[in-house]
Amino acid sequence: MPTKLLRLYVPLAMMCLPLAAQWLDYPTPGLPRTADGKPELTAPAPKQANGKPDLTGVWMKRDDRHWADLAAGVEHVPFLPWAEEAFRKADRSPDEWHDGLTCLPRGFPRQAMAGNHPFRIVHAPEMTLMLMEEFTNFRQVFTDGRPLPVNREPTRFGYSIGRWDGNTFIVDTVGISENVVLDNVDHPHTDALHLIERYRRPDLGHLELDLTIDDPKAYSAPWTTRMEFDLFPDAELIEYACENESSARHMPAR
């Protein structure tokens, strides 16, 4: 890693890492295991009492591509002209990825799904919770039949409702603040942004997400990116501490 990046990341790693681990290697109850006691990650996906797949678990993204660039693996992003120009002008090198260093939540999807920390999914009768280790944040996906709000104050994680279509859990999210950066290469978005998540759990140890970005003010058509996650068994989320504003002095000069 270049010296310049080391000067940035090493101090930040000291300040913005979770605190001492809790309950490491405590066996997660209910997981099928091999003869040597390891989780059998290719076992069938568990089911909820209602027969739907159970997405419960602590998950880690498989790679860092989508944290840096949501369009990784996407053949064509259908920018509108102004959005493509803004994207080209805003493209940053890694040592300019300052978002989040002042301890403000990065927001969705960059923190929640594309971040570099684990998150937990928990099903409840009328909502599904997504608990994020980074910045100790959460999402509420309501499954009680309510519609998306019409009058809404923009937030970093937006407003989410969920439903099942067969074995796929579909989440619709609106109301994400325009101050939220979608990824590290600054794909633009507007107040018209509508995100659609489609989750599938093909087996015990793997979670697939097709994330569709639908913003008619920035793109001529919706476009979809694929993310994959691995179960993080026998581990728990731990407390995350961030020393507000102190990281600014470690940013490289512009």
Beta strands, then each sheet from edge to edge (+ up, - down):
strand 1: 57-61
strand 2: 119-124
strand 3: 127-132
strand 4: 137-142
strand 5: 159-165
strand 6: 168-174
strand 7: 194-203
strand 8: 206-214
strand 9: 223-231
sheet 1: 1+ 2- 3+ 4- 5- 6+ 7- 8+ 9- 1+
end
